[in-house]
């Protein structure tokens, strides 16, 4: 019984940490959004590409919520967040991505993504193993999200 309580407390602490990190970063990224002067500029890739970093934060908030309540889709949400962060990191590393995230924040997100990968693939909190189909789906969705804000 004590081990389960320790695991729940640890799970909730990680979830709260992820949630606070996501909220702080989403505020920082939102404050950096440039508002266009002309109506037509709202429909350009340069404008909506600024929201890629906020989308990553929304994924992290969703994953943190699932982790906090112990939902069975936690591992899928963690894998989705991690795949999106890693692909954005790779695109920014090679200079082909347009989602510009400062290096220190990108490193923080990559560390969070590594923790999310560990939680998702090791089933660290016994929330249900992630199936190979969900791994592929989270990989595909993560790539779609990363490429959408970088290229489309």
N, C-alpha and C positions, 0 to 999 in steps of 0.2 A: 504494500500500500504506500509506503514512504517513497519508494522508487518512482511510482506513478505520479505522485504529487510533485516530486522533484522534476520529473520530465515535463509535466504540465507547466510548472513555473518557468522552466528554462525555455520552453516553446513560446510562452506568452512574453517573456522578456525579449526574445529575439524578434517576435512579431511587433512589439511596441517599438523596439529600436529601428526596425525596418520602416514602420509607419511614420515615426518622427523624422527619420532621414528623408523619406519620400516627400513629406509635407514641406520640410525646410527647402529641399532642392526644387520642388515644384514652384514655390514662391519665388525663389531666386531666378529660376528660368522664366517665370511669367513676367517678372519685372524687367527682364532683358528683351522682351518682345517689342519690336519696332512697329508702330502703327503707321500704315501708309497714309499718304495725303490724298490720293486719288482713289476712287471707287474701283477702277480696274486693277489696281495694285493688290487688292485683296485676293484676287484670283490667280496670283502668280506663285510659282514654286518657292520663290525667295521668301514670301510671306508665310505660307503654311508650313514650310520646312522648319521654321523656328519652333514649331510645336512638337517636334520629334522628341526633344528632351523631356518635355512635359508628359508625352505619351509613355515614356519609360517610367516616369514617376507614378503615373496612374497604374501601370502594371504592378509596380512595387507596392502601392497602397492596397490593391486588390489581393495580391499574394500575402501581404502582411495580415489583412483581415481574415483571409481563409486560414492562415496559420494560427491566428489568435483564437478563433472559434473551433479549430480542429476539424475543418471541413474535409471531406474526402477528395476534393479537387485541389487541395493545397499543392501537392507535388506537381500537378500540371501547371498551375499558375507560377510556381517557382521556376520551373523549367522554361516557361515562356519568357519570363522576365530575364532569366540568365542568357538565353539564346539571343534575345534582342540586344542586351547590353554588350555581349561579346561581339556580335556582328557590327554594331555601331563602333565599338572600339577598334576593330580591324579596319573598317572603312575609314575612320579618322586617322588611324596610324599610317595608312597608305595615301592619305590625302584625297581619296575619291568620294568621301561622304560629305554632305553639306550640312549635317547636323553638327554644329560646332559646340562641343562641350569642353570647357577648360580641362587641362591635363590632370590637375589634382582631383577634380570632381569625377573625371572619367576613371581614375585609379580607384577612388572610393566606390564607384558603381561596379567596377570590375571585381573588387574584393567582395562586395555584396552579392554579385553574380556567382562568384565561386562558392560562397556560403549557400546560396540558393541551389546551385547544382548539387552540392553535397546533400542538402536536405531532400531534394527531389529524388535523387538517384539512390541514396542509401536508405530511404524510408526511415529517417532518423527518429521520427516521432510516431511511428506506427499508424500512419494515417491512410494506409493503403498503398501498395506498390504501384508505381506508374507503369502502365502497359507500354509495349513497344509502339503500338498505334498512337498513344498519347504523346510519346516522345517524338515521333515523326510529325505529328500534328503541331506540337509546340515549336518544333524546329521550323516548320513551314510557316506558321503564323508569325514567329519571331522574325524570320527573313522578310516576310511581306511587310510587316510594320517598319522594319529598319529601312528597306528599300523604298517604301512609299514616301517616307519623309525625306529621303535623300535624293530621289530621282524623279518621282512622278508628280 
